[in-house]
């Protein structure tokens, strides 16, 4: 969790004077959750040939 701690310290140094202890606790919790999601995304390895998923949109005539 070193990354989460570093990011939280960055937020606290910039905005800590304007936030209450309760708000800082909420920010810390949010930063930890986001960091966990980022780590999960980083763990998913992509090949150079992997393309983005295309969204399927069926054709709808303008009469509908």
mmCIF file of the N, C-alpha and C atoms, coordinates in Angstrom:
data_MODEL
# 
_entry.id   MODEL 
# 
loop_
_atom_site.group_PDB 
_atom_site.id 
_atom_site.type_symbol 
_atom_site.label_atom_id 
_atom_site.label_alt_id 
_atom_site.label_comp_id 
_atom_site.label_asym_id 
_atom_site.label_entity_id 
_atom_site.label_seq_id 
_atom_site.pdbx_PDB_ins_code 
_atom_site.Cartn_x 
_atom_site.Cartn_y 
_atom_site.Cartn_z 
_atom_site.occupancy 
_atom_site.B_iso_or_equiv 
_atom_site.pdbx_formal_charge 
_atom_site.auth_seq_id 
_atom_site.auth_comp_id 
_atom_site.auth_asym_id 
_atom_site.auth_atom_id 
_atom_site.pdbx_PDB_model_num 
ATOM 1   N N  . UNK A 1 1  ? 0.815   -1.204 0.000   1.00 0.00 ? 1  UNK A N  1 
ATOM 2   C CA . UNK A 1 1  ? 0.000   0.000  0.000   1.00 0.00 ? 1  UNK A CA 1 
ATOM 3   C C  . UNK A 1 1  ? 0.851   1.259  0.000   1.00 0.00 ? 1  UNK A C  1 
ATOM 4   N N  . UNK A 1 2  ? 2.094   1.148  -0.334  1.00 0.00 ? 2  UNK A N  1 
ATOM 5   C CA . UNK A 1 2  ? 2.964   2.326  -0.352  1.00 0.00 ? 2  UNK A CA 1 
ATOM 6   C C  . UNK A 1 2  ? 2.453   3.353  -1.358  1.00 0.00 ? 2  UNK A C  1 
ATOM 7   N N  . UNK A 1 3  ? 1.939   2.892  -2.485  1.00 0.00 ? 3  UNK A N  1 
ATOM 8   C CA . UNK A 1 3  ? 1.431   3.814  -3.498  1.00 0.00 ? 3  UNK A CA 1 
ATOM 9   C C  . UNK A 1 3  ? 0.235   4.600  -2.962  1.00 0.00 ? 3  UNK A C  1 
ATOM 10  N N  . UNK A 1 4  ? -0.674  3.916  -2.284  1.00 0.00 ? 4  UNK A N  1 
ATOM 11  C CA . UNK A 1 4  ? -1.850  4.584  -1.721  1.00 0.00 ? 4  UNK A CA 1 
ATOM 12  C C  . UNK A 1 4  ? -1.433  5.609  -0.677  1.00 0.00 ? 4  UNK A C  1 
ATOM 13  N N  . UNK A 1 5  ? -0.459  5.264  0.136   1.00 0.00 ? 5  UNK A N  1 
ATOM 14  C CA . UNK A 1 5  ? 0.006   6.196  1.165   1.00 0.00 ? 5  UNK A CA 1 
ATOM 15  C C  . UNK A 1 5  ? 0.632   7.440  0.542   1.00 0.00 ? 5  UNK A C  1 
ATOM 16  N N  . UNK A 1 6  ? 1.415   7.245  -0.503  1.00 0.00 ? 6  UNK A N  1 
ATOM 17  C CA . UNK A 1 6  ? 2.039   8.385  -1.183  1.00 0.00 ? 6  UNK A CA 1 
ATOM 18  C C  . UNK A 1 6  ? 0.990   9.294  -1.811  1.00 0.00 ? 6  UNK A C  1 
ATOM 19  N N  . UNK A 1 7  ? -0.003  8.695  -2.453  1.00 0.00 ? 7  UNK A N  1 
ATOM 20  C CA . UNK A 1 7  ? -1.057  9.492  -3.076  1.00 0.00 ? 7  UNK A CA 1 
ATOM 21  C C  . UNK A 1 7  ? -1.885  10.235 -2.028  1.00 0.00 ? 7  UNK A C  1 
ATOM 22  N N  . UNK A 1 8  ? -2.180  9.556  -0.927  1.00 0.00 ? 8  UNK A N  1 
ATOM 23  C CA . UNK A 1 8  ? -2.935  10.216 0.138   1.00 0.00 ? 8  UNK A CA 1 
ATOM 24  C C  . UNK A 1 8  ? -2.141  11.377 0.721   1.00 0.00 ? 8  UNK A C  1 
ATOM 25  N N  . UNK A 1 9  ? -0.856  11.197 0.916   1.00 0.00 ? 9  UNK A N  1 
ATOM 26  C CA . UNK A 1 9  ? -0.025  12.284 1.448   1.00 0.00 ? 9  UNK A CA 1 
ATOM 27  C C  . UNK A 1 9  ? -0.007  13.472 0.494   1.00 0.00 ? 9  UNK A C  1 
ATOM 28  N N  . UNK A 1 10 ? -0.036  13.206 -0.790  1.00 0.00 ? 10 UNK A N  1 
ATOM 29  C CA . UNK A 1 10 ? -0.097  14.280 -1.780  1.00 0.00 ? 10 UNK A CA 1 
ATOM 30  C C  . UNK A 1 10 ? -1.396  15.073 -1.628  1.00 0.00 ? 10 UNK A C  1 
ATOM 31  N N  . UNK A 1 11 ? -2.504  14.359 -1.515  1.00 0.00 ? 11 UNK A N  1 
ATOM 32  C CA . UNK A 1 11 ? -3.800  15.018 -1.333  1.00 0.00 ? 11 UNK A CA 1 
ATOM 33  C C  . UNK A 1 11 ? -3.823  15.784 -0.018  1.00 0.00 ? 11 UNK A C  1 
ATOM 34  N N  . UNK A 1 12 ? -3.327  15.153 1.025   1.00 0.00 ? 12 UNK A N  1 
ATOM 35  C CA . UNK A 1 12 ? -3.339  15.801 2.343   1.00 0.00 ? 12 UNK A CA 1 
ATOM 36  C C  . UNK A 1 12 ? -2.480  17.057 2.354   1.00 0.00 ? 12 UNK A C  1 
ATOM 37  N N  . UNK A 1 13 ? -1.335  17.021 1.686   1.00 0.00 ? 13 UNK A N  1 
ATOM 38  C CA . UNK A 1 13 ? -0.467  18.201 1.667   1.00 0.00 ? 13 UNK A CA 1 
ATOM 39  C C  . UNK A 1 13 ? -1.104  19.346 0.888   1.00 0.00 ? 13 UNK A C  1 
ATOM 40  N N  . UNK A 1 14 ? -1.877  19.024 -0.138  1.00 0.00 ? 14 UNK A N  1 
ATOM 41  C CA . UNK A 1 14 ? -2.505  20.074 -0.951  1.00 0.00 ? 14 UNK A CA 1 
ATOM 42  C C  . UNK A 1 14 ? -3.813  20.592 -0.354  1.00 0.00 ? 14 UNK A C  1 
ATOM 43  N N  . UNK A 1 15 ? -4.613  19.699 0.208   1.00 0.00 ? 15 UNK A N  1 
ATOM 44  C CA . UNK A 1 15 ? -5.966  20.070 0.623   1.00 0.00 ? 15 UNK A CA 1 
ATOM 45  C C  . UNK A 1 15 ? -6.263  19.817 2.097   1.00 0.00 ? 15 UNK A C  1 
ATOM 46  N N  . UNK A 1 16 ? -5.306  19.298 2.832   1.00 0.00 ? 16 UNK A N  1 
ATOM 47  C CA . UNK A 1 16 ? -5.539  18.922 4.222   1.00 0.00 ? 16 UNK A CA 1 
ATOM 48  C C  . UNK A 1 16 ? -6.025  20.052 5.106   1.00 0.00 ? 16 UNK A C  1 
ATOM 49  N N  . UNK A 1 17 ? -5.575  21.264 4.853   1.00 0.00 ? 17 UNK A N  1 
ATOM 50  C CA . UNK A 1 17 ? -5.980  22.399 5.684   1.00 0.00 ? 17 UNK A CA 1 
ATOM 51  C C  . UNK A 1 17 ? -7.463  22.716 5.511   1.00 0.00 ? 17 UNK A C  1 
ATOM 52  N N  . UNK A 1 18 ? -8.050  22.305 4.407   1.00 0.00 ? 18 UNK A N  1 
ATOM 53  C CA . UNK A 1 18 ? -9.462  22.596 4.134   1.00 0.00 ? 18 UNK A CA 1 
ATOM 54  C C  . UNK A 1 18 ? -10.395 21.450 4.502   1.00 0.00 ? 18 UNK A C  1 
ATOM 55  N N  . UNK A 1 19 ? -9.832  20.317 4.888   1.00 0.00 ? 19 UNK A N  1 
ATOM 56  C CA . UNK A 1 19 ? -10.646 19.136 5.165   1.00 0.00 ? 19 UNK A CA 1 
ATOM 57  C C  . UNK A 1 19 ? -10.632 18.792 6.645   1.00 0.00 ? 19 UNK A C  1 
ATOM 58  N N  . UNK A 1 20 ? -11.749 18.268 7.120   1.00 0.00 ? 20 UNK A N  1 
ATOM 59  C CA . UNK A 1 20 ? -11.828 17.800 8.504   1.00 0.00 ? 20 UNK A CA 1 
ATOM 60  C C  . UNK A 1 20 ? -11.171 16.423 8.594   1.00 0.00 ? 20 UNK A C  1 
ATOM 61  N N  . UNK A 1 21 ? -10.976 15.961 9.817   1.00 0.00 ? 21 UNK A N  1 
ATOM 62  C CA . UNK A 1 21 ? -10.392 14.632 10.022  1.00 0.00 ? 21 UNK A CA 1 
ATOM 63  C C  . UNK A 1 21 ? -11.283 13.557 9.402   1.00 0.00 ? 21 UNK A C  1 
ATOM 64  N N  . UNK A 1 22 ? -12.592 13.740 9.509   1.00 0.00 ? 22 UNK A N  1 
ATOM 65  C CA . UNK A 1 22 ? -13.535 12.772 8.935   1.00 0.00 ? 22 UNK A CA 1 
ATOM 66  C C  . UNK A 1 22 ? -13.437 12.760 7.409   1.00 0.00 ? 22 UNK A C  1 
ATOM 67  N N  . UNK A 1 23 ? -13.339 13.928 6.810   1.00 0.00 ? 23 UNK A N  1 
ATOM 68  C CA . UNK A 1 23 ? -13.213 14.012 5.357   1.00 0.00 ? 23 UNK A CA 1 
ATOM 69  C C  . UNK A 1 23 ? -11.896 13.407 4.886   1.00 0.00 ? 23 UNK A C  1 
ATOM 70  N N  . UNK A 1 24 ? -10.833 13.648 5.636   1.00 0.00 ? 24 UNK A N  1 
ATOM 71  C CA . UNK A 1 24 ? -9.539  13.052 5.286   1.00 0.00 ? 24 UNK A CA 1 
ATOM 72  C C  . UNK A 1 24 ? -9.601  11.529 5.352   1.00 0.00 ? 24 UNK A C  1 
ATOM 73  N N  . UNK A 1 25 ? -10.320 11.007 6.350   1.00 0.00 ? 25 UNK A N  1 
ATOM 74  C CA . UNK A 1 25 ? -10.469 9.553  6.465   1.00 0.00 ? 25 UNK A CA 1 
ATOM 75  C C  . UNK A 1 25 ? -11.215 8.993  5.254   1.00 0.00 ? 25 UNK A C  1 
ATOM 76  N N  . UNK A 1 26 ? -12.242 9.719  4.789   1.00 0.00 ? 26 UNK A N  1 
ATOM 77  C CA . UNK A 1 26 ? -12.977 9.287  3.600   1.00 0.00 ? 26 UNK A CA 1 
ATOM 78  C C  . UNK A 1 26 ? -12.090 9.330  2.362   1.00 0.00 ? 26 UNK A C  1 
ATOM 79  N N  . UNK A 1 27 ? -11.290 10.378 2.249   1.00 0.00 ? 27 UNK A N  1 
ATOM 80  C CA . UNK A 1 27 ? -10.374 10.497 1.113   1.00 0.00 ? 27 UNK A CA 1 
ATOM 81  C C  . UNK A 1 27 ? -9.373  9.347  1.133   1.00 0.00 ? 27 UNK A C  1 
ATOM 82  N N  . UNK A 1 28 ? -8.834  9.053  2.308   1.00 0.00 ? 28 UNK A N  1 
ATOM 83  C CA . UNK A 1 28 ? -7.852  7.966  2.422   1.00 0.00 ? 28 UNK A CA 1 
ATOM 84  C C  . UNK A 1 28 ? -8.470  6.639  1.998   1.00 0.00 ? 28 UNK A C  1 
ATOM 85  N N  . UNK A 1 29 ? -9.696  6.395  2.434   1.00 0.00 ? 29 UNK A N  1 
ATOM 86  C CA . UNK A 1 29 ? -10.385 5.163  2.060   1.00 0.00 ? 29 UNK A CA 1 
ATOM 87  C C  . UNK A 1 29 ? -10.602 5.101  0.550   1.00 0.00 ? 29 UNK A C  1 
ATOM 88  N N  . UNK A 1 30 ? -10.996 6.220  -0.040  1.00 0.00 ? 30 UNK A N  1 
ATOM 89  C CA . UNK A 1 30 ? -11.197 6.269  -1.486  1.00 0.00 ? 30 UNK A CA 1 
ATOM 90  C C  . UNK A 1 30 ? -9.917  6.040  -2.259  1.00 0.00 ? 30 UNK A C  1 
ATOM 91  N N  . UNK A 1 31 ? -8.840  6.646  -1.800  1.00 0.00 ? 31 UNK A N  1 
ATOM 92  C CA . UNK A 1 31 ? -7.541  6.470  -2.459  1.00 0.00 ? 31 UNK A CA 1 
ATOM 93  C C  . UNK A 1 31 ? -7.110  5.008  -2.385  1.00 0.00 ? 31 UNK A C  1 
ATOM 94  N N  . UNK A 1 32 ? -7.340  4.368  -1.251  1.00 0.00 ? 32 UNK A N  1 
ATOM 95  C CA . UNK A 1 32 ? -6.973  2.952  -1.105  1.00 0.00 ? 32 UNK A CA 1 
ATOM 96  C C  . UNK A 1 32 ? -7.777  2.078  -2.064  1.00 0.00 ? 32 UNK A C  1 
ATOM 97  N N  . UNK A 1 33 ? -9.089  2.355  -2.186  1.00 0.00 ? 33 UNK A N  1 
ATOM 98  C CA . UNK A 1 33 ? -9.929  1.565  -3.102  1.00 0.00 ? 33 UNK A CA 1 
ATOM 99  C C  . UNK A 1 33 ? -9.487  1.762  -4.550  1.00 0.00 ? 33 UNK A C  1 
ATOM 100 N N  . UNK A 1 34 ? -9.232  3.002  -4.921  1.00 0.00 ? 34 UNK A N  1 
ATOM 101 C CA . UNK A 1 34 ? -8.804  3.283  -6.297  1.00 0.00 ? 34 UNK A CA 1 
ATOM 102 C C  . UNK A 1 34 ? -7.470  2.611  -6.586  1.00 0.00 ? 34 UNK A C  1 
ATOM 103 N N  . UNK A 1 35 ? -6.555  2.655  -5.628  1.00 0.00 ? 35 UNK A N  1 
ATOM 104 C CA . UNK A 1 35 ? -5.243  2.037  -5.810  1.00 0.00 ? 35 UNK A CA 1 
ATOM 105 C C  . UNK A 1 35 ? -5.371  0.525  -5.989  1.00 0.00 ? 35 UNK A C  1 
ATOM 106 N N  . UNK A 1 36 ? -6.283  -0.101 -5.251  1.00 0.00 ? 36 UNK A N  1 
ATOM 107 C CA . UNK A 1 36 ? -6.512  -1.539 -5.409  1.00 0.00 ? 36 UNK A CA 1 
ATOM 108 C C  . UNK A 1 36 ? -7.023  -1.854 -6.817  1.00 0.00 ? 36 UNK A C  1 
ATOM 109 N N  . UNK A 1 37 ? -7.943  -1.026 -7.323  1.00 0.00 ? 37 UNK A N  1 
ATOM 110 C CA . UNK A 1 37 ? -8.465  -1.243 -8.677  1.00 0.00 ? 37 UNK A CA 1 
ATOM 111 C C  . UNK A 1 37 ? -7.371  -1.048 -9.720  1.00 0.00 ? 37 UNK A C  1 
ATOM 112 N N  . UNK A 1 38 ? -6.530  -0.056 -9.518  1.00 0.00 ? 38 UNK A N  1 
ATOM 113 C CA . UNK A 1 38 ? -5.429  0.199  -10.448 1.00 0.00 ? 38 UNK A CA 1 
ATOM 114 C C  . UNK A 1 38 ? -4.474  -0.989 -10.469 1.00 0.00 ? 38 UNK A C  1 
ATOM 115 N N  . UNK A 1 39 ? -4.183  -1.545 -9.311  1.00 0.00 ? 39 UNK A N  1 
ATOM 116 C CA . UNK A 1 39 ? -3.287  -2.701 -9.250  1.00 0.00 ? 39 UNK A CA 1 
ATOM 117 C C  . UNK A 1 39 ? -3.887  -3.892 -9.990  1.00 0.00 ? 39 UNK A C  1 
ATOM 118 N N  . UNK A 1 40 ? -5.203  -4.072 -9.873  1.00 0.00 ? 40 UNK A N  1 
ATOM 119 C CA . UNK A 1 40 ? -5.863  -5.167 -10.596 1.00 0.00 ? 40 UNK A CA 1 
ATOM 120 C C  . UNK A 1 40 ? -5.766  -4.947 -12.103 1.00 0.00 ? 40 UNK A C  1 
ATOM 121 N N  . UNK A 1 41 ? -5.940  -3.714 -12.547 1.00 0.00 ? 41 UNK A N  1 
ATOM 122 C CA . UNK A 1 41 ? -5.817  -3.421 -13.977 1.00 0.00 ? 41 UNK A CA 1 
ATOM 123 C C  . UNK A 1 41 ? -4.391  -3.630 -14.465 1.00 0.00 ? 41 UNK A C  1 
ATOM 124 N N  . UNK A 1 42 ? -3.430  -3.216 -13.673 1.00 0.00 ? 42 UNK A N  1 
ATOM 125 C CA . UNK A 1 42 ? -2.025  -3.398 -14.057 1.00 0.00 ? 42 UNK A CA 1 
ATOM 126 C C  . UNK A 1 42 ? -1.650  -4.873 -14.143 1.00 0.00 ? 42 UNK A C  1 
ATOM 127 N N  . UNK A 1 43 ? -2.286  -5.710 -13.335 1.00 0.00 ? 43 UNK A N  1 
ATOM 128 C CA . UNK A 1 43 ? -1.971  -7.137 -13.313 1.00 0.00 ? 43 UNK A CA 1 
ATOM 129 C C  . UNK A 1 43 ? -2.498  -7.856 -14.551 1.00 0.00 ? 43 UNK A C  1 
ATOM 130 N N  . UNK A 1 44 ? -3.458  -7.257 -15.240 1.00 0.00 ? 44 UNK A N  1 
ATOM 131 C CA . UNK A 1 44 ? -4.034  -7.860 -16.439 1.00 0.00 ? 44 UNK A CA 1 
ATOM 132 C C  . UNK A 1 44 ? -3.139  -7.519 -17.616 1.00 0.00 ? 44 UNK A C  1 
ATOM 133 N N  . UNK A 1 45 ? -2.387  -8.498 -18.057 1.00 0.00 ? 45 UNK A N  1 
ATOM 134 C CA . UNK A 1 45 ? -1.409  -8.279 -19.121 1.00 0.00 ? 45 UNK A CA 1 
ATOM 135 C C  . UNK A 1 45 ? -2.081  -8.276 -20.491 1.00 0.00 ? 45 UNK A C  1 
ATOM 136 N N  . UNK A 1 46 ? -1.723  -7.300 -21.277 1.00 0.00 ? 46 UNK A N  1 
ATOM 137 C CA . UNK A 1 46 ? -2.214  -7.204 -22.644 1.00 0.00 ? 46 UNK A CA 1 
ATOM 138 C C  . UNK A 1 46 ? -1.063  -7.434 -23.605 1.00 0.00 ? 46 UNK A C  1 
ATOM 139 N N  . UNK A 1 47 ? -1.376  -8.061 -24.703 1.00 0.00 ? 47 UNK A N  1 
ATOM 140 C CA . UNK A 1 47 ? -0.412  -8.268 -25.764 1.00 0.00 ? 47 UNK A CA 1 
ATOM 141 C C  . UNK A 1 47 ? -0.463  -7.049 -26.681 1.00 0.00 ? 47 UNK A C  1 
ATOM 142 N N  . UNK A 1 48 ? 0.599   -6.802 -27.402 1.00 0.00 ? 48 UNK A N  1 
ATOM 143 C CA . UNK A 1 48 ? 0.637   -5.667 -28.318 1.00 0.00 ? 48 UNK A CA 1 
ATOM 144 C C  . UNK A 1 48 ? -0.436  -5.779 -29.399 1.00 0.00 ? 48 UNK A C  1 
ATOM 145 N N  . UNK A 1 49 ? -0.901  -6.991 -29.660 1.00 0.00 ? 49 UNK A N  1 
ATOM 146 C CA . UNK A 1 49 ? -1.925  -7.200 -30.692 1.00 0.00 ? 49 UNK A CA 1 
ATOM 147 C C  . UNK A 1 49 ? -3.340  -7.064 -30.157 1.00 0.00 ? 49 UNK A C  1 
ATOM 148 N N  . UNK A 1 50 ? -3.502  -6.943 -28.851 1.00 0.00 ? 50 UNK A N  1 
ATOM 149 C CA . UNK A 1 50 ? -4.841  -6.808 -28.272 1.00 0.00 ? 50 UNK A CA 1 
ATOM 150 C C  . UNK A 1 50 ? -5.436  -5.458 -28.654 1.00 0.00 ? 50 UNK A C  1 
ATOM 151 N N  . UNK A 1 51 ? -6.659  -5.519 -29.137 1.00 0.00 ? 51 UNK A N  1 
ATOM 152 C CA . UNK A 1 51 ? -7.345  -4.296 -29.536 1.00 0.00 ? 51 UNK A CA 1 
ATOM 153 C C  . UNK A 1 51 ? -8.453  -3.984 -28.545 1.00 0.00 ? 51 UNK A C  1 
ATOM 154 N N  . UNK A 1 52 ? -8.877  -2.734 -28.510 1.00 0.00 ? 52 UNK A N  1 
ATOM 155 C CA . UNK A 1 52 ? -9.987  -2.383 -27.621 1.00 0.00 ? 52 UNK A CA 1 
ATOM 156 C C  . UNK A 1 52 ? -11.258 -3.109 -28.042 1.00 0.00 ? 52 UNK A C  1 
ATOM 157 N N  . UNK A 1 53 ? -12.112 -3.371 -27.082 1.00 0.00 ? 53 UNK A N  1 
ATOM 158 C CA . UNK A 1 53 ? -13.383 -4.015 -27.371 1.00 0.00 ? 53 UNK A CA 1 
ATOM 159 C C  . UNK A 1 53 ? -14.290 -3.008 -28.074 1.00 0.00 ? 53 UNK A C  1 
ATOM 160 N N  . UNK A 1 54 ? -14.892 -3.453 -29.164 1.00 0.00 ? 54 UNK A N  1 
ATOM 161 C CA . UNK A 1 54 ? -15.791 -2.572 -29.904 1.00 0.00 ? 54 UNK A CA 1 
ATOM 162 C C  . UNK A 1 54 ? -17.201 -2.711 -29.357 1.00 0.00 ? 54 UNK A C  1 
ATOM 163 N N  . UNK A 1 55 ? -17.875 -1.610 -29.255 1.00 0.00 ? 55 UNK A N  1 
ATOM 164 C CA . UNK A 1 55 ? -19.243 -1.632 -28.763 1.00 0.00 ? 55 UNK A CA 1 
ATOM 165 C C  . UNK A 1 55 ? -20.193 -1.907 -29.924 1.00 0.00 ? 55 UNK A C  1 
ATOM 166 N N  . UNK A 1 56 ? -21.039 -2.917 -29.752 1.00 0.00 ? 56 UNK A N  1 
ATOM 167 C CA . UNK A 1 56 ? -22.006 -3.275 -30.788 1.00 0.00 ? 56 UNK A CA 1 
ATOM 168 C C  . UNK A 1 56 ? -23.199 -2.337 -30.711 1.00 0.00 ? 56 UNK A C  1 
ATOM 169 N N  . UNK A 1 57 ? -23.510 -1.697 -31.826 1.00 0.00 ? 57 UNK A N  1 
ATOM 170 C CA . UNK A 1 57 ? -24.688 -0.832 -31.905 1.00 0.00 ? 57 UNK A CA 1 
ATOM 171 C C  . UNK A 1 57 ? -25.504 -1.268 -33.116 1.00 0.00 ? 57 UNK A C  1 
ATOM 172 N N  . UNK A 1 58 ? -26.655 -1.864 -32.880 1.00 0.00 ? 58 UNK A N  1 
ATOM 173 C CA . UNK A 1 58 ? -27.465 -2.316 -34.008 1.00 0.00 ? 58 UNK A CA 1 
ATOM 174 C C  . UNK A 1 58 ? -27.987 -1.127 -34.809 1.00 0.00 ? 58 UNK A C  1 
ATOM 175 N N  . UNK A 1 59 ? -28.147 -1.360 -36.098 1.00 0.00 ? 59 UNK A N  1 
ATOM 176 C CA . UNK A 1 59 ? -28.669 -0.309 -36.975 1.00 0.00 ? 59 UNK A CA 1 
ATOM 177 C C  . UNK A 1 59 ? -30.142 -0.101 -36.683 1.00 0.00 ? 59 UNK A C  1 
ATOM 178 N N  . UNK A 1 60 ? -30.531 1.129  -36.565 1.00 0.00 ? 60 UNK A N  1 
ATOM 179 C CA . UNK A 1 60 ? -31.947 1.464  -36.393 1.00 0.00 ? 60 UNK A CA 1 
ATOM 180 C C  . UNK A 1 60 ? -32.303 2.479  -37.463 1.00 0.00 ? 60 UNK A C  1 
ATOM 181 N N  . UNK A 1 61 ? -33.281 2.121  -38.245 1.00 0.00 ? 61 UNK A N  1 
ATOM 182 C CA . UNK A 1 61 ? -33.672 3.051  -39.308 1.00 0.00 ? 61 UNK A CA 1 
ATOM 183 C C  . UNK A 1 61 ? -34.243 4.317  -38.683 1.00 0.00 ? 61 UNK A C  1 
ATOM 184 N N  . UNK A 1 62 ? -34.214 5.368  -39.435 1.00 0.00 ? 62 UNK A N  1 
ATOM 185 C CA . UNK A 1 62 ? -34.697 6.639  -38.916 1.00 0.00 ? 62 UNK A CA 1 
ATOM 186 C C  . UNK A 1 62 ? -36.215 6.677  -38.828 1.00 0.00 ? 62 UNK A C  1 
ATOM 187 N N  . UNK A 1 63 ? -36.884 5.653  -39.361 1.00 0.00 ? 63 UNK A N  1 
ATOM 188 C CA . UNK A 1 63 ? -38.344 5.586  -39.301 1.00 0.00 ? 63 UNK A CA 1 
ATOM 189 C C  . UNK A 1 63 ? -38.838 5.172  -37.927 1.00 0.00 ? 63 UNK A C  1 
ATOM 190 N N  . UNK A 1 64 ? -37.998 4.555  -37.130 1.00 0.00 ? 64 UNK A N  1 
ATOM 191 C CA . UNK A 1 64 ? -38.416 4.004  -35.840 1.00 0.00 ? 64 UNK A CA 1 
ATOM 192 C C  . UNK A 1 64 ? -38.750 5.020  -34.831 1.00 0.00 ? 64 UNK A C  1 
# 
